[in-house]
Amino acid sequence: MSAPTLRLILGDQLSLANPVLVNADPKRDWILLAEVSEEASYVPHNRHKIVLIFSAMRHFSAELRERGFKVIYRSFEEGVPSLYAAAEAGLKESSAQAVLVTAPGEHRLLVDMQSWESKLGVTVLLQEDDRFLASRDDFESWASGRKQFRMEYFYRDMRRRYRLLLNEEREPEGGKWNYDAENRGGWRAQITVPERPAVAIDDITREVIALVDQCFSSNPGDLSQFRLAVTAAGAQSQLDWFCEHALRDFGNYQDALAEESPWMFHGLISMYLNIGLLEPLAVCEQVEAAWRDGHCSLAAAEGFIRQILGWREYVRGIYWHAMPGYAERNTFEAKRALPPWFWTADTDMRCLSQALSQSLELGYAHHIQRLMVIGNFALLAGLDVTEVCQWYLAVYVDAFEWVELPNTLGMALHGDHGLMASKPYAASGKYIQRQGNHCKACRYDPKQTTGEGACPYNSLYWHFIDRHQDYLTKNARMGLIVGAWKKRDASYRKAIVDWGDRILATVLD
């Protein structure tokens, strides 16, 4: 029998389709999983995220043992400082002569692992993570020669490649590639939001919750509300429920902001995709089948599939294409310190308070809350790009740098010089009012720009336009707005900018 291999599985690679498990010999090879302090604490991760990953890892290791694999499992209580230390100890325990690991999703880890072979003195093989639907080479091939990396065109190529929502002539169903215009409904409590089923908490998860309560007591996250699945079967049940009970209204209200529910009609599966409990192509195929069976509109199915087949794959491609320098970009030189209330949600701006509080307590907010409420405020106020990105990475259950950094730095903050977005996603309070019912419960008036009671988003919007007008004038989609601003009376503009200065001096305390 040939020498054993130590096959390392990371906490976001918990899939039987993980490349390191392909051709693994249960009689010869060893599987290593480790809950290490470095990965659990490099940012103050939401406690829901830590519980999800640790519990899912423990359940996955049990499944591997049931399948006959020899598993080395290092729990957090053992005090393993890093993945390298875990691999070093695992080699000694297993007498393996090589380490095999699927390439990590974060640049810092990849750089670290590329040094392991010389330090460990054994062969270290980094496998490409082929669970993604576009490899890094695929994206580079698509990006080659393009001046602009627009997701829409990448998405169309992916639809063709995987033959999703195409007719027999391989043209888009319904005659259009994108139904986003039909998926922007605001919320006025038109219908009842379905009650989501509770997730059973077993003994393993209870043990992890107790551990995280003790060891991460200062991190965000109210674990009395923990409701995440921790196995592939559990994640699939959540997806099945969504397809049956929420998908039909997902499209209509995917951009809506509601007082009544943090979840609305969203899928709540991104965290399962990002740690391997669900496979992206299977999810897309299930949603397509739901549409073909008449359970939802084409617009709803297309909008959902676009987020996975298009956006998820696209942001990963952008991340690896532009790193490591991507993290240092800062288009508007935004450097104002992150307000302390980003960690407490203690603000009178109702929409922002709601989005922040559920992000901190549950580790969840949907894309409009992240982009057009929290991100929009950070953009308008000129909050420090690095601090904002670290906050997003910390608070969300589904956040890993490959997906968080492009979404935050590129989309929310337009910090990447327009690599991803054709314009900054800046908006006043009128947008937020149109999308939901938070404004009714807010002490600020979205129709007022200056004076006591004026919505801070309004003056900050024009303050942003004014201070960055040289850059924005060159943008085809923002030039008209800048032109209209310049035509306003000088005293009018000064009053708004002065009020914006006052907001920045007081609201950011």
PEWO-V639508 format. One record per backbone hydrogen bond with DSSP energy under -0.5 kcal/mol. CO is the residue of the C=O (numbers start at 1). NH is the residue of the N-H. E is the energy in kcal/mol with one decimal. If there is no record, write none. Layout:
BEGIN
CO,NH,E ; CO,NH,E
END
This chain:
BEGIN
4,97,-2.4 ; 4,98,-0.5 ; 5,7,-0.7 ; 5,30,-2.3 ; 6,8,-0.7 ; 6,100,-2.7 ; 7,32,-2.6 ; 8,102,-0.7 ; 10,13,-1.9 ; 13,15,-2.0 ; 15,18,-1.8 ; 18,21,-2.2 ; 18,22,-0.6 ; 19,22,-0.8 ; 21,24,-1.7 ; 24,26,-0.7 ; 25,28,-1.3 ; 25,29,-3.0 ; 29,70,-0.7 ; 30,7,-3.3 ; 31,72,-3.6 ; 32,9,-2.6 ; 33,74,-2.3 ; 34,36,-1.0 ; 36,40,-1.6 ; 37,41,-1.0 ; 38,41,-0.6 ; 38,42,-0.9 ; 43,45,-2.4 ; 46,49,-0.6 ; 46,50,-1.7 ; 47,51,-2.5 ; 48,52,-2.6 ; 49,53,-2.6 ; 50,54,-2.7 ; 51,55,-2.7 ; 52,56,-2.5 ; 53,57,-2.6 ; 54,58,-2.2 ; 55,59,-2.5 ; 56,60,-2.5 ; 57,61,-2.6 ; 58,62,-1.7 ; 59,63,-2.0 ; 60,64,-2.3 ; 61,65,-2.2 ; 62,66,-2.1 ; 63,67,-1.3 ; 64,69,-2.3 ; 65,68,-1.8 ; 69,71,-0.7 ; 70,31,-3.0 ; 71,73,-0.6 ; 72,33,-2.3 ; 73,75,-0.6 ; 74,35,-3.1 ; 75,78,-1.5 ; 76,79,-1.8 ; 79,81,-0.5 ; 80,37,-2.2 ; 81,38,-1.6 ; 82,86,-1.9 ; 83,87,-2.6 ; 84,88,-2.7 ; 85,89,-2.3 ; 86,90,-2.4 ; 87,91,-2.2 ; 88,92,-1.3 ; 89,93,-2.2 ; 90,94,-2.2 ; 91,95,-1.8 ; 91,96,-0.5 ; 97,123,-0.9 ; 98,6,-3.1 ; 99,125,-3.0 ; 100,8,-2.3 ; 101,127,-2.6 ; 106,110,-1.9 ; 107,111,-2.5 ; 108,112,-1.7 ; 109,113,-2.9 ; 110,114,-1.9 ; 112,115,-1.5 ; 113,116,-1.4 ; 115,119,-1.3 ; 116,120,-3.5 ; 117,121,-1.9 ; 117,122,-0.5 ; 123,99,-2.9 ; 123,125,-0.5 ; 124,126,-0.5 ; 125,101,-2.4 ; 125,127,-0.7 ; 127,103,-3.9 ; 128,130,-1.5 ; 129,132,-1.2 ; 135,139,-2.2 ; 136,140,-2.2 ; 137,141,-2.5 ; 138,142,-2.1 ; 139,143,-2.8 ; 140,144,-1.6 ; 143,146,-2.3 ; 148,150,-1.0 ; 150,153,-0.8 ; 150,154,-1.3 ; 151,155,-3.1 ; 152,156,-1.8 ; 153,157,-1.6 ; 154,158,-2.0 ; 155,159,-2.5 ; 156,160,-2.1 ; 157,161,-2.4 ; 158,162,-2.5 ; 159,163,-1.0 ; 159,164,-1.4 ; 165,173,-2.5 ; 167,170,-2.2 ; 171,167,-3.0 ; 172,175,-2.1 ; 173,176,-0.8 ; 179,182,-1.6 ; 180,183,-2.0 ; 186,188,-0.5 ; 198,200,-0.5 ; 200,202,-0.7 ; 202,206,-2.4 ; 203,207,-2.3 ; 204,208,-2.0 ; 205,209,-2.8 ; 206,210,-2.1 ; 207,211,-2.1 ; 208,212,-2.9 ; 209,213,-2.6 ; 210,214,-1.7 ; 211,215,-2.9 ; 212,216,-2.2 ; 216,219,-1.4 ; 220,47,-3.2 ; 221,223,-0.9 ; 222,225,-1.9 ; 223,226,-1.5 ; 231,235,-2.5 ; 232,236,-2.3 ; 233,237,-1.8 ; 234,238,-1.7 ; 235,239,-2.1 ; 236,240,-2.7 ; 237,241,-2.3 ; 238,242,-2.1 ; 239,243,-2.5 ; 240,244,-1.7 ; 241,245,-2.9 ; 242,246,-2.3 ; 242,247,-2.6 ; 246,249,-1.3 ; 246,250,-0.8 ; 247,250,-0.8 ; 247,251,-0.7 ; 249,253,-1.7 ; 250,254,-0.7 ; 251,254,-0.8 ; 252,185,-1.1 ; 253,256,-1.3 ; 257,437,-1.2 ; 263,266,-2.1 ; 269,272,-0.5 ; 269,273,-2.3 ; 270,274,-2.4 ; 271,275,-0.8 ; 272,276,-0.7 ; 272,277,-1.8 ; 272,278,-1.3 ; 273,276,-0.7 ; 275,14,-2.6 ; 279,283,-2.0 ; 280,284,-2.3 ; 281,285,-2.6 ; 282,286,-2.0 ; 283,287,-2.1 ; 284,288,-2.5 ; 285,289,-2.3 ; 286,290,-1.9 ; 287,291,-1.9 ; 288,292,-2.6 ; 289,293,-1.8 ; 290,295,-2.8 ; 291,294,-2.1 ; 297,301,-2.1 ; 298,302,-3.0 ; 299,303,-2.4 ; 300,304,-2.0 ; 301,305,-2.7 ; 302,306,-2.5 ; 303,307,-1.0 ; 304,307,-0.5 ; 304,308,-0.9 ; 305,308,-0.6 ; 305,309,-2.8 ; 305,310,-0.7 ; 306,310,-1.0 ; 306,311,-2.9 ; 307,312,-1.8 ; 308,313,-0.9 ; 310,314,-2.4 ; 311,315,-2.8 ; 312,316,-1.4 ; 313,317,-2.0 ; 314,318,-2.6 ; 315,319,-2.4 ; 316,320,-2.1 ; 317,321,-2.2 ; 318,322,-2.3 ; 319,323,-1.8 ; 322,326,-1.2 ; 324,327,-1.0 ; 325,328,-1.6 ; 326,329,-1.7 ; 330,333,-1.8 ; 334,385,-1.4 ; 336,384,-3.6 ; 339,342,-2.0 ; 340,343,-2.2 ; 341,344,-0.7 ; 341,345,-2.9 ; 345,347,-1.8 ; 348,350,-0.9 ; 348,443,-0.6 ; 349,353,-3.1 ; 350,354,-2.7 ; 351,355,-2.1 ; 352,356,-2.8 ; 353,357,-2.8 ; 354,358,-2.1 ; 355,359,-1.6 ; 356,360,-2.7 ; 357,361,-2.9 ; 358,362,-2.4 ; 358,363,-0.6 ; 358,364,-1.1 ; 359,363,-1.3 ; 361,222,-2.5 ; 363,397,-2.5 ; 366,370,-2.1 ; 367,371,-2.8 ; 368,372,-2.0 ; 368,373,-0.9 ; 369,373,-0.6 ; 369,374,-2.8 ; 370,375,-2.0 ; 371,376,-0.8 ; 373,377,-1.5 ; 374,378,-2.3 ; 375,379,-2.6 ; 376,380,-2.8 ; 377,381,-2.6 ; 378,382,-0.7 ; 378,383,-2.3 ; 379,382,-0.8 ; 382,336,-2.3 ; 384,388,-2.5 ; 385,389,-2.5 ; 386,390,-2.3 ; 387,391,-2.1 ; 388,392,-2.4 ; 389,393,-2.3 ; 390,394,-1.7 ; 391,395,-2.4 ; 392,396,-1.4 ; 394,46,-2.3 ; 396,399,-1.4 ; 398,400,-0.6 ; 400,403,-1.7 ; 400,404,-3.0 ; 401,405,-2.1 ; 403,407,-1.1 ; 404,408,-2.6 ; 405,409,-2.3 ; 405,410,-0.9 ; 406,410,-0.8 ; 406,411,-1.7 ; 407,412,-2.1 ; 408,413,-2.2 ; 409,415,-3.6 ; 411,425,-0.6 ; 414,417,-0.6 ; 415,331,-0.7 ; 416,419,-1.0 ; 419,149,-0.7 ; 424,426,-1.8 ; 428,431,-1.0 ; 428,432,-0.9 ; 429,433,-2.4 ; 430,434,-2.2 ; 431,435,-1.6 ; 432,436,-0.9 ; 433,436,-0.6 ; 435,187,-0.9 ; 435,257,-2.5 ; 437,440,-0.6 ; 438,441,-1.6 ; 439,442,-1.4 ; 444,446,-0.6 ; 445,448,-1.6 ; 445,455,-1.9 ; 448,455,-1.1 ; 451,454,-2.2 ; 453,445,-3.4 ; 455,458,-1.5 ; 455,459,-0.9 ; 456,460,-2.1 ; 457,461,-1.7 ; 458,462,-1.6 ; 459,463,-2.3 ; 460,464,-2.3 ; 461,465,-2.2 ; 462,466,-2.6 ; 463,467,-2.5 ; 464,468,-1.5 ; 466,469,-1.1 ; 468,472,-2.6 ; 469,473,-2.3 ; 470,474,-0.6 ; 471,474,-0.9 ; 472,475,-1.5 ; 474,476,-0.6 ; 475,478,-1.1 ; 475,479,-2.3 ; 478,482,-2.3 ; 479,483,-2.6 ; 480,484,-2.4 ; 481,485,-2.1 ; 482,486,-2.4 ; 483,487,-1.2 ; 484,488,-0.6 ; 485,488,-1.1 ; 489,493,-2.4 ; 490,494,-2.5 ; 491,495,-2.1 ; 492,496,-1.8 ; 493,497,-2.7 ; 494,498,-2.9 ; 495,499,-1.9 ; 496,500,-2.5 ; 497,501,-2.3 ; 498,502,-2.0 ; 499,503,-2.4 ; 500,504,-2.5 ; 501,505,-1.8 ; 502,506,-1.3 ; 503,506,-0.6 ; 503,507,-2.4 ; 503,508,-0.8 ; 506,509,-1.4
END
